[in-house]
Amino acid sequence: MPHPLDARRARFREMAIAVVLLGGWVFGQAWTLPLIGAMVCLGAAAGPRSNPILRFWDSVLAPRVRQPLTAVDEEEPTRFVELFEAALLATATVLMAIGLLALAWTIALVVAASAVTWATTGFSAPTWVYWRLHGGKPSRSRRRSPRR
């Protein structure tokens, strides 16, 4: 059985990715694309402990969250999303480096849209693809009753 993960942690990571990418696009700050790309690639390659966004959640925000855990995600589909985002953002960074900035931002905005959708609704297109490839049922974050 897959190991359950706190859905709030993954959604925080996705929202941080989306905010930085969208902010970079709106304000014309191209450096945000390789910055987030490097952070996502680092987390995908070396694991969640090396991801600065998740480290911030674990050390600063998680101890302050008073709400009980009500939703969990599974580890394997979440890892698939990280690898999917890392591949797209690495591609976008390379495109930016060779001067194809419009195409790079288009790819980055696809990642941002996917991240916002997962963070706000619990539905993730890459997770849906994961479940289709593995013959499972695509689903949203599973709900569980809070512990008392």
N, C-alpha and C positions, 0 to 999 in steps of 0.2 A: 504494500500500500504506500502511495506517495506521501511524503512528509508535508503536513499543512503549514502554510505560511500566513502571517498576519496580513490581511488584505490592505489594511491602512498603510502599511509600510510600502508596499508596491505601488499603491495609488499615490502616495506622497512623492515617490520617485518619478512616476509618470507626470504628475502635475508640475514638478520642478523642471523636468525636461521640456515640457510644453511651454511653460512661462518663459524660460530663457530663450528657447528657439523663436517663439513668437515675438518676444521683445527685441531680439536681435534683428529679426526681419523688419518689424515696424520701424525701429529707430536706425536701421541701416548699419548695424554693428556686426560686420561679417566675422569678427573674431569669435563670436559666440558659437558659431557652427563647429569649428574644430575643437573648441573647449568642451562643449557637451559631447561631441563625438569621441574625444579622448577619454572622458569620464565614463561614458557608456561602454566603450571598448575595454577599458581597464576592468570595469565591473564584470563584463561578460567573460573576459579571459581569465581573470584571477579570482573571481568569486565576489559575493556581496560584501565581504569585509574590506575589500579594496575600493569600493565605490564610495566617494566622498558624500554623496547625497544620502545614502543609506546609513553611513556612519553618523551623519548629523541627526538623522531620525533616531537612531539607537541611543546616542549619547545625550541629545538635548530635548527632543520632542517626546519620544516615547515615555520617559519617566513622568512627564507632565500631563499626559493624556489620561483623563480620569474615567473615560467611558470604557465599559467592558468590551472585550473582543467579541464581535458579533458576526464577522465574516472571515473566512479563510480561503486562500488560494492554494493550488497545488504547485509543488516545486518544479516539476518538469515543464509544464506549459509556461510558467513564469520565466524559466531559464530560456525557453525557446523565444519568447518575446525579447528578452535582453539580446540574444544573438541576432535576431532579426533587425532590431534597432541598431545594433553595432554595425552590421553589414551595410545598412542603408546610410548611416551617418559617416562611415568610413568612405563609402562611395561618394557621398556629397562633399566630403572634405577634399578628396582627390580632384573632383570636378572643379571645386573652388580654386585649388592650387594651379590648375591648368587654364584658368580663366573663364570657365563656364559657370559663372555665378548664378545666372537665372535658373539653370538646370539644377544646380546644387541646392538653391533655396526651395525649388519645387519638391525635391526629394525630402529635404528637411521639414517642409510643411506637411508632407504626408506622415512623417514620423510624429510631428506635433499633433496632428489631427487624431491619429491613432491613440496617442498618449492621453489626450483630453477625453476621448470617448471612453477609454478604460477607466480613467480616474473618476469620471463623473457618473458613468452608468454601470460599470462593472463588466461591460462587454468589450472584448479585445479581438480585433480581426486576426492578428497573428495567433492568438490562442485558439480561435475557431479553426484556422488552418492546421494547427498542431493536432487538434482532435480529429479533423478529417483525415489527416495523414496516418494517424494511429488507430483509426477505426473506432474511436470513442464518441461520446456525445459532447458536442460543444455546449458549454454552460457558462453562466455568470458565476461570480464568487458564491461559494456555498455559505448559507447562513447557519449559524448555530446559536443556541440559546446562551445568554450570558451566565457565567458562573456566579454563584452567590456566596 
